[in-house]
Amino acid sequence: MSERRVISRAPILPERVRKIGADGFAFVPNRFLREGFFASLRPNERALYLLLVLAGDRNGMSFYHYDTISSLLEMPIDAYLAARNALIDMSLVAFDGTRLQVLSLP
């Protein structure tokens, strides 16, 4: 009979546990991985989604201009537009012509 190993859920560095603070806090829901959203995205779409999560305010709103986003991601404008449109089509982000909003998962 094999011995079952118990894995501790305690943080490795408790003094470094992430908290909401003055410098903000971005998160990706666990469902993003569990329900296949991560696996369904192409690399450029994943990169853009992560940047928008990091850049967004508490309502998920990002005010970064497309050329800033393209520069940060080192992504040509046409690749950015394809990734943005794919995220919109998947109902992961909304775009009003100026601003982007990361949405709750569908």
C-alpha positions as CSV (number, residue, x, y, z in Angstrom):
1,M,0.0,0.0,0.0
2,S,1.5,3.4,-1.0
3,E,1.8,6.2,1.5
4,R,-0.3,9.2,0.7
5,R,1.6,12.5,0.8
6,V,-0.2,15.6,2.2
7,I,0.8,18.8,0.5
8,S,0.7,21.9,2.6
9,R,-1.4,24.8,1.4
10,A,0.5,27.3,3.5
11,P,2.3,30.0,1.6
12,I,6.0,29.4,1.0
13,L,6.8,33.1,1.9
14,P,3.9,34.3,4.1
15,E,5.3,37.8,4.2
16,R,4.9,38.0,0.4
17,V,1.3,37.0,0.1
18,R,-0.4,39.3,-2.5
19,K,-2.9,41.9,-1.1
20,I,-5.0,44.7,-2.5
21,G,-3.0,47.8,-1.8
22,A,-2.2,51.3,-3.0
23,D,-0.3,49.9,-6.0
24,G,-3.4,48.0,-7.2
25,F,-4.2,44.4,-7.7
26,A,-4.9,42.5,-10.9
27,F,-6.3,39.0,-10.9
28,V,-7.4,36.3,-13.4
29,P,-10.2,34.1,-12.1
30,N,-9.4,30.4,-11.6
31,R,-12.2,29.6,-14.1
32,F,-10.0,31.1,-16.8
33,L,-7.7,28.1,-16.6
34,R,-10.2,25.4,-15.4
35,E,-12.9,26.1,-18.0
36,G,-10.5,26.2,-21.0
37,F,-10.3,30.0,-21.7
38,F,-6.5,29.9,-21.4
39,A,-6.1,26.9,-23.7
40,S,-8.4,28.4,-26.3
41,L,-6.3,31.6,-26.8
42,R,-3.4,32.0,-29.2
43,P,-0.2,33.4,-27.7
44,N,-0.9,37.0,-28.9
45,E,-4.4,36.9,-27.4
46,R,-3.0,35.6,-24.1
47,A,-0.4,38.3,-24.0
48,L,-3.0,41.0,-24.7
49,Y,-5.5,39.6,-22.2
50,L,-2.8,39.6,-19.5
51,L,-1.7,43.1,-20.2
52,L,-5.3,44.4,-20.1
53,V,-5.8,42.6,-16.8
54,L,-2.7,44.3,-15.4
55,A,-3.4,47.7,-16.9
56,G,-7.1,47.8,-16.0
57,D,-8.6,49.7,-13.1
58,R,-10.9,48.0,-10.6
59,N,-13.7,47.9,-13.3
60,G,-11.4,46.3,-15.8
61,M,-11.1,49.5,-17.8
62,S,-7.8,50.2,-19.7
63,F,-7.1,53.5,-21.3
64,Y,-3.8,52.5,-23.0
65,H,-3.6,53.6,-26.6
66,Y,-3.2,50.9,-29.2
67,D,0.3,52.0,-30.1
68,T,1.4,51.8,-26.4
69,I,-0.1,48.3,-26.1
70,S,1.6,47.2,-29.3
71,S,4.9,48.6,-28.1
72,L,4.7,47.0,-24.7
73,L,3.8,43.6,-26.2
74,E,6.3,44.1,-29.1
75,M,3.5,43.2,-31.4
76,P,2.8,44.7,-34.8
77,I,-0.5,46.7,-35.0
78,D,-2.2,44.2,-37.3
79,A,-1.3,41.4,-34.8
80,Y,-2.7,43.6,-31.9
81,L,-5.9,44.2,-33.9
82,A,-6.4,40.5,-34.6
83,A,-5.8,39.6,-30.9
84,R,-8.1,42.4,-29.7
85,N,-10.9,41.4,-32.1
86,A,-10.5,37.7,-31.1
87,L,-10.9,38.7,-27.4
88,I,-14.0,40.7,-28.3
89,D,-15.5,37.9,-30.3
90,M,-15.0,35.5,-27.3
91,S,-16.7,38.1,-25.1
92,L,-13.6,38.4,-22.9
93,V,-13.2,42.2,-23.5
94,A,-15.3,45.0,-24.7
95,F,-14.1,48.0,-26.9
96,D,-15.9,51.2,-27.5
97,G,-13.5,52.7,-30.0
98,T,-11.3,54.2,-27.4
99,R,-11.3,52.2,-24.2
100,L,-11.0,48.5,-23.5
101,Q,-12.7,46.6,-20.7
102,V,-11.8,43.2,-19.4
103,L,-15.2,41.5,-18.8
104,S,-16.3,38.9,-16.3
105,L,-16.0,35.5,-17.9
106,P,-19.0,34.4,-20.0
